[in-house]
Amino acid sequence: MSGVWDIVIVGCGPVGAYAANLFGRAGFATLVLDREHSPYSLPRAVHFDHEMLRLLADLDLLDPLAGRMRAADGHLHVGADSGVIRQLTSARAARPFGFANDYFFFQPELEQTLRAGLHRYSRVVVRLGVEVVGLEPRASEVSLTLRDGETVTTRWVLGADGARSAVRSALEIPLEDLDFEEPWLVVDAEVDGPIVFPEFTGVGEGTELQNVSVMVCDPARPLTLVPGRGRHRRWEFMLLPGEDDSRMAQPEVVRELIAPWVQGTSHSVIRAATYRFHGLVAASWMRRGCFLAGDAAHQTPPFFGQGLCHGMRDAANLAWKLALVHAGQAGATLLNTYQLEREPHVRQVILKAIEAGRYICILDPAQAAARDASVRRMRDMQNASELIGPIASPIVGASGGQRFINPPVNDGHQLLDSATGTGWRLLTRQELALSPDASAVLRVLDCRHWRVGLDLHDTGGYVAAWLDSKAAEAVLVRPDFYVALAEADARSLSAEIVRMGAAMDLVRQAVPHTRNDIVQ
């Protein structure tokens, strides 16, 4: 099936398949290539946060997974003395973004759902067992050579092909090493009963250990225990100096390592594999019509469970921008904001994960005791999703950049996203008379307007409270659910919309307008 495509996505893992759904919905002629003949059948990623559920719901792909996930109650770090040194509890926390902070899932089920979603789009084609061996960017297109000699031509390429990305390699893009590499053994099992926990001291009242992830910072052997969905449980054991990877993955060694946690409970090990946990960031995520996303662009130690989250955020950020450029509604300079917006988020989380990894991986008992005392004094403890700060870029206003809330609306029957739909949204307290130029920008963006209290019943007053917190009368929300602008009146909103439109390199169409358009 040779021909010219709008975009070729190399890699049909969760990031590639998620991106393909986005581009399919946008109407792109999309070809997805993966060198494997079938999805990987064992779990790799196991965690994502509330933002990922929001992204899946936006594509109508959350319902098929709803009964296949476990909403977690937080994270627990246990020190060398078996006492809690850090506890992040979310069991009874508010859900301003509509969902719990943390969810655990089974990756094959996620991939099955994402791939099934592609059948909705007649212009999306998936080809498995196809390997890309060559890539040549040209003036206005990219040529890919497949293993069998076939040539595929496309306007854009998205490399979502993992840590050993063929796309990144072909583009000769180097990786920056953030100076973290530790060997760990990952064990996945189906367990028929509850996990057995030691007597951890200092655990908060009401904490259900079966429903939290636990990092045991034991200098004898650091390990992590992840609850998983259903009967699935995961252990991650740090390999000690001198231990051989292949020997540590042998069944008899694995049985010995997990024995204290199962103590005779019927279980079945489904995977045991050794990994090197890295902190790496690609020097460039975009080059001559080619983009990198997910592990092809960055790799993070798993201590905050943000690897897959990063990749899905990448795709969500890039897709709406590429759609505007593809439709001729924005110039290509808009695409320069992709890495500009995403890399600071990625670096922040990677550096925090490395920081956590370094204190988890301490093997000296005296240093571990000092670590325990230091961590217990810490007050700036954050859940992983809270590490995602506001976006800072020319296309975001001074009061924008953060994720917008997703509270219950319309008497609690819907979440905000469900009520207002996908794409650009403007929420205001009242009618606002915008300038003709600002109205023209919103028309190009196909922005929908919702008046809080009129078109939208603000159950609980959450949207009004958010606007109050910004001293704003209006908020403009992007398709990826981040705030573009929050402004106090029609004049400042109009000026900021025009400024944003120019920074986005929008090509505004000649649309007749009155002297003061009313946003309808």
VEXDREN-2710 file (C-alpha; in Angstrom, 1 decimal):
% VEXDREN-2710
k/r/px/py/pz
1/MET/0.0/0.0/0.0
2/SER/2.5/2.6/-1.2
3/GLY/1.5/6.2/-1.7
4/VAL/1.6/9.6/-0.1
5/TRP/0.4/9.8/3.5
6/ASP/-0.3/12.8/5.7
7/ILE/1.6/11.2/8.6
8/VAL/3.4/7.9/9.2
9/ILE/3.6/6.8/12.8
10/VAL/6.5/4.4/13.4
11/GLY/5.6/2.3/16.5
12/CYS/2.2/1.0/17.5
13/GLY/2.8/0.7/21.2
14/PRO/0.5/2.7/23.5
15/VAL/1.9/6.1/22.5
16/GLY/1.9/5.4/18.8
17/ALA/-1.6/3.9/18.9
18/TYR/-2.9/6.8/21.0
19/ALA/-1.4/9.3/18.6
20/ALA/-3.0/7.4/15.7
21/ASN/-6.4/7.8/17.3
22/LEU/-5.8/11.6/17.5
23/PHE/-4.7/11.9/13.9
24/GLY/-7.5/9.6/12.8
25/ARG/-10.0/11.8/14.4
26/ALA/-8.4/14.8/12.8
27/GLY/-8.9/13.3/9.4
28/PHE/-5.2/12.6/8.6
29/ALA/-4.4/9.9/6.1
30/THR/-2.4/7.9/8.7
31/LEU/-0.1/4.9/8.3
32/VAL/1.0/3.1/11.4
33/LEU/4.0/0.8/11.1
34/ASP/5.3/-1.6/13.7
35/ARG/8.0/-4.2/13.3
36/GLU/6.3/-6.7/15.6
37/HIS/3.5/-8.9/14.2
38/SER/1.3/-8.6/17.3
39/PRO/1.1/-6.4/20.4
40/TYR/3.5/-7.3/23.3
41/SER/1.6/-9.7/25.4
42/LEU/3.2/-8.9/28.8
43/PRO/2.8/-5.8/31.0
44/ARG/5.5/-3.1/30.8
45/ALA/3.9/0.2/31.8
46/VAL/1.4/-0.3/34.7
47/HIS/0.6/3.3/35.9
48/PHE/-0.9/6.5/34.7
49/ASP/-2.6/9.5/36.3
50/HIS/-5.8/11.4/36.0
51/GLU/-4.6/13.3/33.0
52/MET/-4.3/10.1/31.0
53/LEU/-7.9/9.1/31.8
54/ARG/-9.0/12.5/30.6
55/LEU/-7.1/12.0/27.3
56/LEU/-8.7/8.6/26.9
57/ALA/-12.2/9.9/27.7
58/ASP/-11.7/12.6/25.1
59/LEU/-11.3/9.9/22.4
60/ASP/-14.3/7.9/23.8
61/LEU/-11.8/5.1/24.8
62/LEU/-12.1/5.2/28.6
63/ASP/-15.3/3.2/29.0
64/PRO/-13.8/0.0/27.6
65/LEU/-11.1/0.2/30.3
66/ALA/-13.2/1.4/33.2
67/GLY/-13.5/-2.0/34.8
68/ARG/-9.9/-2.9/34.1
69/MET/-8.1/-0.4/36.2
70/ARG/-7.4/0.0/39.9
71/ALA/-7.6/3.5/41.4
72/ALA/-4.8/3.7/43.9
73/ASP/-4.8/5.4/47.2
74/GLY/-1.3/6.8/47.1
75/HIS/2.4/5.9/47.7
76/LEU/4.4/4.8/50.7
77/HIS/8.2/5.0/51.2
78/VAL/9.6/2.8/54.0
79/GLY/13.0/3.4/55.4
80/ALA/15.8/1.1/56.6
81/ASP/14.2/0.8/60.1
82/SER/10.9/-0.4/58.5
83/GLY/9.3/2.9/59.5
84/VAL/7.4/5.1/57.0
85/ILE/9.6/8.0/55.9
86/ARG/7.2/9.4/53.3
87/GLN/3.4/8.9/52.7
88/LEU/1.4/10.5/50.0
89/THR/-2.3/9.6/50.5
90/SER/-5.0/10.4/48.0
91/ALA/-7.7/8.0/49.2
92/ARG/-10.0/10.8/50.3
93/ALA/-8.5/13.6/48.3
94/ALA/-10.6/15.9/46.2
95/ARG/-10.6/15.2/42.4
96/PRO/-10.4/18.6/40.7
97/PHE/-9.5/16.9/37.4
98/GLY/-12.4/14.4/37.5
99/PHE/-10.4/11.3/38.4
100/ALA/-8.2/9.8/41.1
101/ASN/-4.5/10.8/41.1
102/ASP/-3.2/7.3/40.2
103/TYR/-4.5/4.3/38.3
104/PHE/-2.9/0.9/37.7
105/PHE/-3.7/-1.0/34.5
106/PHE/-2.5/-4.0/32.4
107/GLN/-0.7/-2.7/29.3
108/PRO/-1.9/-5.4/26.9
109/GLU/-5.5/-4.4/27.7
110/LEU/-4.7/-0.8/27.1
111/GLU/-3.1/-1.5/23.8
112/GLN/-6.0/-3.7/22.7
113/THR/-8.4/-0.8/23.5
114/LEU/-6.3/1.8/21.6
115/ARG/-5.9/-0.4/18.6
116/ALA/-9.6/-1.3/18.5
117/GLY/-10.3/2.5/18.5
118/LEU/-8.4/2.8/15.2
119/HIS/-11.1/0.8/13.4
120/ARG/-13.4/3.9/13.7
121/TYR/-11.2/5.8/11.2
122/SER/-11.3/4.9/7.5
123/ARG/-8.1/6.8/6.8
124/VAL/-6.0/5.0/9.4
125/VAL/-4.1/1.9/8.2
126/VAL/-2.0/-0.3/10.5
127/ARG/0.7/-2.6/9.1
128/LEU/2.4/-5.0/11.5
129/GLY/5.6/-7.0/11.0
130/VAL/7.0/-4.0/9.0
131/GLU/10.4/-2.6/9.8
132/VAL/11.7/0.8/8.8
133/VAL/15.3/0.7/7.8
134/GLY/15.8/4.0/6.1
135/LEU/14.5/7.6/6.4
136/GLU/15.2/10.5/4.1
137/PRO/13.6/14.0/4.8
138/ARG/13.2/16.1/1.7
139/ALA/11.9/19.6/1.0
140/SER/8.2/19.0/1.6
141/GLU/8.0/15.3/2.4
142/VAL/9.8/12.4/4.0
143/SER/10.6/9.1/2.3
144/LEU/10.8/5.9/4.4
145/THR/12.4/2.6/3.2
146/LEU/11.0/-0.6/4.6
147/ARG/12.9/-3.9/5.1
148/ASP/11.4/-5.4/2.0
149/GLY/12.6/-2.5/-0.2
150/GLU/9.2/-0.7/-0.3
151/THR/9.2/3.0/-0.2
152/VAL/6.6/5.1/1.6
153/THR/6.2/8.8/1.2
154/THR/4.6/11.1/3.8
155/ARG/4.4/14.7/4.8
156/TRP/5.3/14.0/8.4
157/VAL/6.7/11.2/10.5
158/LEU/6.2/10.5/14.2
159/GLY/8.7/8.3/15.8
160/ALA/7.0/6.5/18.7
161/ASP/9.2/3.5/18.4
162/GLY/10.6/3.3/21.9
163/ALA/14.0/3.6/23.5
164/ARG/15.9/2.1/20.6
165/SER/14.1/4.4/18.1
166/ALA/14.9/3.7/14.5
167/VAL/13.6/7.2/13.6
168/ARG/15.8/8.9/16.1
169/SER/18.8/6.8/14.9
170/ALA/18.1/7.6/11.3
171/LEU/18.0/11.4/12.1
172/GLU/21.2/11.0/14.1
173/ILE/19.7/12.8/17.1
174/PRO/21.9/12.3/20.2
175/LEU/20.6/11.5/23.7
176/GLU/21.6/13.6/26.7
177/ASP/22.5/11.4/29.6
178/LEU/21.2/12.8/32.9
179/ASP/23.6/10.6/34.8
180/PHE/21.4/7.8/36.2
181/GLU/21.7/4.1/35.5
182/GLU/20.7/1.4/37.9
183/PRO/20.0/-2.3/37.2
184/TRP/16.7/-3.7/38.5
185/LEU/14.8/-6.9/38.2
186/VAL/11.1/-6.5/37.3
187/VAL/8.7/-9.3/38.3
188/ASP/5.0/-9.5/37.3
189/ALA/2.7/-12.1/38.8
190/GLU/-1.0/-13.0/39.1
191/VAL/-1.6/-13.5/42.8
192/ASP/-4.8/-15.2/44.1
193/GLY/-4.9/-13.5/47.5
194/PRO/-3.7/-10.4/49.3
195/ILE/0.0/-9.5/49.5
196/VAL/1.6/-10.0/52.9
197/PHE/3.2/-6.8/54.3
198/PRO/5.7/-6.6/57.1
199/GLU/4.9/-4.5/60.2
200/PHE/5.6/-1.0/58.8
201/THR/5.6/1.5/61.6
202/GLY/4.1/5.0/61.1
203/VAL/1.5/4.0/58.4
204/GLY/-1.4/6.5/58.4
205/GLU/-4.7/5.3/60.0
206/GLY/-7.0/3.8/57.4
207/THR/-4.3/3.1/54.9
208/GLU/-5.1/0.0/52.8
209/LEU/-1.7/-1.4/51.8
210/GLN/-3.1/-3.5/49.1
211/ASN/-4.1/-0.3/47.3
212/VAL/-0.9/1.7/47.5
213/SER/2.5/1.4/45.8
214/VAL/5.3/0.8/48.3
215/MET/8.9/1.7/48.0
216/VAL/11.0/-0.2/50.5
217/CYS/14.3/1.7/50.9
218/ASP/16.1/-1.2/52.5
219/PRO/19.9/-1.0/52.1
220/ALA/20.0/-4.8/52.0
221/ARG/18.0/-4.7/48.8
222/PRO/15.8/-1.7/47.7
223/LEU/12.5/-2.8/46.1
224/THR/9.2/-1.4/44.9
225/LEU/5.8/-3.1/45.1
226/VAL/3.0/-2.0/42.8
227/PRO/-0.6/-3.1/43.3
228/GLY/-1.7/-3.6/39.7
229/ARG/-5.2/-4.1/38.4
230/GLY/-7.2/-7.2/39.5
231/ARG/-4.9/-10.0/40.6
232/HIS/-1.8/-8.5/39.0
233/ARG/1.1/-7.4/41.2
234/ARG/4.6/-6.1/40.3
235/TRP/7.8/-6.2/42.2
236/GLU/10.9/-4.3/41.2
237/PHE/14.1/-5.4/43.0
238/MET/17.4/-3.5/42.7
239/LEU/20.3/-5.7/41.6
240/LEU/23.2/-5.5/44.0
241/PRO/26.8/-5.0/42.9
242/GLY/28.2/-8.1/41.3
243/GLU/24.8/-9.8/40.7
244/ASP/24.4/-11.3/37.2
245/ASP/21.3/-10.2/35.3
246/SER/20.5/-13.5/33.8
247/ARG/20.9/-15.5/37.0
248/MET/18.7/-13.0/38.9
249/ALA/15.9/-13.6/36.5
250/GLN/16.0/-17.4/36.9
251/PRO/12.7/-18.9/38.4
252/GLU/14.3/-20.2/41.6
253/VAL/15.8/-16.7/42.4
254/VAL/12.5/-15.0/41.6
255/ARG/10.6/-17.4/43.8
256/GLU/13.0/-16.6/46.7
257/LEU/12.7/-12.9/46.2
258/ILE/8.9/-12.7/46.2
259/ALA/8.3/-15.5/48.8
260/PRO/8.1/-13.2/51.8
261/TRP/5.3/-11.2/50.1
262/VAL/3.1/-14.1/49.0
263/GLN/3.9/-16.7/51.8
264/GLY/2.2/-19.7/50.2
265/THR/-0.6/-17.8/48.5
266/SER/-1.2/-19.3/45.1
267/HIS/0.4/-17.2/42.4
268/SER/1.9/-17.4/38.9
269/VAL/4.9/-15.4/37.7
270/ILE/4.2/-14.1/34.2
271/ARG/7.4/-12.2/33.6
272/ALA/10.8/-11.6/35.2
273/ALA/13.2/-9.3/33.3
274/THR/16.1/-7.1/34.1
275/TYR/16.3/-3.5/33.1
276/ARG/18.6/-0.5/33.3
277/PHE/16.7/2.4/34.6
278/HIS/17.9/5.5/32.8
279/GLY/17.4/9.3/32.6
280/LEU/17.8/10.4/29.0
281/VAL/16.5/13.2/26.8
282/ALA/16.9/13.6/23.1
283/ALA/18.7/16.8/22.0
284/SER/15.9/17.5/19.4
285/TRP/12.4/16.2/19.2
286/MET/11.7/17.6/15.7
287/ARG/13.8/17.6/12.6
288/ARG/12.7/18.2/9.0
289/GLY/9.2/17.0/9.2
290/CYS/10.0/14.2/11.7
291/PHE/9.0/14.2/15.4
292/LEU/9.9/12.1/18.4
293/ALA/7.5/11.1/21.2
294/GLY/7.5/8.9/24.2
295/ASP/10.6/6.8/24.9
296/ALA/12.0/7.8/21.5
297/ALA/12.3/11.3/22.9
298/HIS/13.0/10.7/26.6
299/GLN/13.4/8.0/29.1
300/THR/12.7/8.3/32.8
301/PRO/13.4/6.1/35.8
302/PRO/10.0/4.5/36.8
303/PHE/9.9/5.7/40.4
304/PHE/6.9/8.1/39.7
305/GLY/5.3/5.9/37.0
306/GLN/5.3/8.8/34.5
307/GLY/7.0/7.2/31.4
308/LEU/3.8/6.4/29.5
309/CYS/2.2/9.6/30.8
310/HIS/5.0/11.6/29.2
311/GLY/4.4/10.0/25.9
312/MET/0.7/10.5/25.8
313/ARG/1.2/14.2/26.8
314/ASP/3.6/14.5/23.9
315/ALA/1.1/13.2/21.4
316/ALA/-1.8/15.3/22.9
317/ASN/0.4/18.4/22.6
318/LEU/1.6/17.8/19.1
319/ALA/-1.6/16.6/17.5
320/TRP/-3.7/19.7/17.7
321/LYS/-0.8/21.8/16.5
322/LEU/-0.1/19.6/13.5
323/ALA/-3.8/19.6/12.7
324/LEU/-3.8/23.4/12.4
325/VAL/-0.7/23.4/10.2
326/HIS/-2.1/20.5/8.1
327/ALA/-5.3/22.4/7.5
328/GLY/-3.5/25.5/6.4
329/GLN/-4.8/27.4/9.4
330/ALA/-1.3/28.0/11.0
331/GLY/2.2/28.3/9.8
332/ALA/4.8/25.7/10.5
333/THR/6.5/27.8/13.2
334/LEU/3.7/26.7/15.5
335/LEU/5.3/23.3/15.6
336/ASN/8.4/24.9/17.3
337/THR/6.4/25.1/20.5
338/TYR/6.2/21.3/20.7
339/GLN/9.5/20.6/22.4
340/LEU/9.5/24.0/23.9
341/GLU/6.4/23.2/25.9
342/ARG/7.0/19.5/26.6
343/GLU/10.7/19.2/27.4
344/PRO/10.6/21.3/30.7
345/HIS/7.8/19.0/32.0
346/VAL/9.8/15.9/31.1
347/ARG/13.0/17.2/32.6
348/GLN/11.3/18.2/35.8
349/VAL/9.8/14.7/36.3
350/ILE/13.0/12.9/35.2
351/LEU/15.1/14.9/37.6
352/LYS/12.7/14.3/40.5
353/ALA/12.6/10.6/39.6
354/ILE/16.4/10.5/39.6
355/GLU/16.4/12.3/43.0
356/ALA/14.0/9.7/44.4
357/GLY/15.9/6.8/42.8
358/ARG/19.1/8.0/44.4
359/TYR/17.7/8.0/47.8
360/ILE/15.9/4.7/47.3
361/CYS/19.1/3.0/46.0
362/ILE/21.3/3.8/49.0
363/LEU/23.1/0.6/50.1
364/ASP/25.2/1.9/52.9
365/PRO/23.3/1.4/56.3
366/ALA/24.6/4.6/57.9
367/GLN/23.8/6.7/54.8
368/ALA/20.4/5.0/54.7
369/ALA/19.7/6.0/58.3
370/ALA/20.7/9.6/57.6
371/ARG/18.5/9.6/54.5
372/ASP/15.5/8.4/56.5
373/ALA/15.9/11.2/59.0
374/SER/16.2/13.8/56.2
375/VAL/13.2/12.6/54.3
376/ARG/11.1/12.5/57.4
377/ARG/11.8/16.2/57.8
378/MET/10.7/17.0/54.3
379/ARG/7.5/19.0/53.9
380/ASP/7.4/19.5/50.1
381/MET/6.0/16.1/49.2
382/GLN/4.1/15.8/46.0
383/ASN/2.2/13.2/44.1
384/ALA/3.6/12.4/40.7
385/SER/0.9/14.3/38.8
386/GLU/1.6/17.4/40.9
387/LEU/5.1/17.6/39.4
388/ILE/3.6/18.7/36.2
389/GLY/3.8/22.5/36.3
390/PRO/2.3/25.2/34.1
391/ILE/3.4/25.4/30.5
392/ALA/5.5/28.4/29.6
393/SER/5.6/29.4/26.0
394/PRO/4.8/32.3/23.7
395/ILE/1.4/30.8/22.9
396/VAL/0.3/30.8/26.5
397/GLY/-0.8/33.8/28.6
398/ALA/0.8/34.9/31.8
399/SER/-2.1/33.5/33.9
400/GLY/-2.3/30.3/31.8
401/GLY/-0.3/27.1/31.3
402/GLN/-1.8/24.9/34.0
403/ARG/-4.2/22.0/33.4
404/PHE/-7.8/23.2/33.6
405/ILE/-10.1/21.6/36.1
406/ASN/-12.7/19.0/35.1
407/PRO/-15.4/19.1/37.9
408/PRO/-18.9/17.8/37.9
409/VAL/-21.4/20.1/36.1
410/ASN/-25.1/20.1/35.2
411/ASP/-26.2/18.8/38.6
412/GLY/-23.4/16.3/38.8
413/HIS/-24.6/14.3/35.8
414/GLN/-21.4/15.1/33.7
415/LEU/-17.8/16.1/34.0
416/LEU/-17.0/19.4/32.5
417/ASP/-15.1/17.8/29.5
418/SER/-18.0/15.6/28.7
419/ALA/-20.5/18.6/28.8
420/THR/-18.4/21.0/26.7
421/GLY/-16.8/18.6/24.2
422/THR/-13.4/18.4/22.6
423/GLY/-11.3/21.1/21.0
424/TRP/-10.9/24.8/22.0
425/ARG/-13.4/26.1/24.6
426/LEU/-14.0/29.5/26.0
427/LEU/-15.8/29.7/29.3
428/THR/-17.1/33.1/30.5
429/ARG/-19.3/34.4/33.3
430/GLN/-21.2/36.5/30.9
431/GLU/-21.4/37.8/27.3
432/LEU/-18.2/39.5/26.3
433/ALA/-17.8/41.8/23.4
434/LEU/-14.6/40.8/21.7
435/SER/-12.7/42.7/19.1
436/PRO/-13.2/41.7/15.5
437/ASP/-9.6/40.4/15.3
438/ALA/-10.0/38.3/18.4
439/SER/-13.3/36.9/17.1
440/ALA/-11.6/36.0/13.9
441/VAL/-8.9/34.0/15.8
442/LEU/-11.5/32.1/17.7
443/ARG/-13.3/31.2/14.4
444/VAL/-10.1/29.8/13.0
445/LEU/-9.7/27.7/16.1
446/ASP/-13.4/26.6/15.8
447/CYS/-13.7/27.6/19.5
448/ARG/-16.9/26.9/21.3
449/HIS/-18.3/29.3/23.9
450/TRP/-20.0/28.3/27.2
451/ARG/-21.5/30.8/29.6
452/VAL/-21.1/29.6/33.2
453/GLY/-24.4/29.5/34.9
454/LEU/-26.4/29.8/31.6
455/ASP/-25.2/27.3/29.1
456/LEU/-23.4/25.3/31.8
457/HIS/-24.7/24.7/35.3
458/ASP/-21.7/25.1/37.5
459/THR/-22.5/22.4/40.1
460/GLY/-20.7/23.2/43.3
461/GLY/-19.3/26.5/41.9
462/TYR/-16.0/24.9/40.9
463/VAL/-15.6/26.8/37.7
464/ALA/-16.6/30.1/39.3
465/ALA/-14.1/29.5/42.2
466/TRP/-11.3/28.8/39.7
467/LEU/-12.1/32.0/37.9
468/ASP/-12.1/33.8/41.2
469/SER/-8.7/32.4/42.0
470/LYS/-7.4/34.0/38.8
471/ALA/-9.4/37.2/39.2
472/ALA/-10.7/36.3/35.7
473/GLU/-14.0/36.6/33.9
474/ALA/-13.0/34.2/31.1
475/VAL/-10.7/31.2/30.5
476/LEU/-9.7/29.8/27.1
477/VAL/-8.9/26.1/27.2
478/ARG/-6.8/24.3/24.6
479/PRO/-7.6/20.9/23.1
480/ASP/-5.0/19.2/25.4
481/PHE/-6.9/20.6/28.4
482/TYR/-4.2/23.2/29.4
483/VAL/-5.2/26.8/30.0
484/ALA/-4.3/29.1/27.1
485/LEU/-5.6/32.4/28.6
486/ALA/-7.4/33.6/31.8
487/GLU/-8.4/37.2/31.6
488/ALA/-10.4/39.8/33.6
489/ASP/-12.4/41.6/30.9
490/ALA/-13.2/41.6/27.2
491/ARG/-10.5/44.2/26.4
492/SER/-7.6/42.2/27.9
493/LEU/-9.1/38.9/26.6
494/SER/-9.3/40.3/23.1
495/ALA/-5.7/41.6/23.2
496/GLU/-4.4/38.3/24.5
497/ILE/-6.3/36.3/21.9
498/VAL/-4.9/38.4/19.1
499/ARG/-1.4/38.1/20.6
500/MET/-1.7/34.4/21.0
501/GLY/-3.0/34.0/17.4
502/ALA/0.1/35.9/16.1
503/ALA/2.4/33.8/18.3
504/MET/0.7/30.6/16.9
505/ASP/1.3/31.9/13.4
506/LEU/-2.5/31.5/12.6
507/VAL/-3.6/32.3/9.1
508/ARG/-6.9/34.2/9.8
509/GLN/-9.5/33.9/7.1
510/ALA/-11.3/37.0/5.8
511/VAL/-14.5/36.6/7.7
512/PRO/-17.1/39.5/7.7
513/HIS/-17.6/40.8/11.2
514/THR/-19.4/43.6/13.0
515/ARG/-17.6/46.4/14.9
516/ASN/-17.8/44.4/18.2
517/ASP/-18.5/40.7/17.7
518/ILE/-20.3/38.9/20.5
519/VAL/-18.9/35.5/21.2
520/GLN/-21.9/33.1/20.8
END
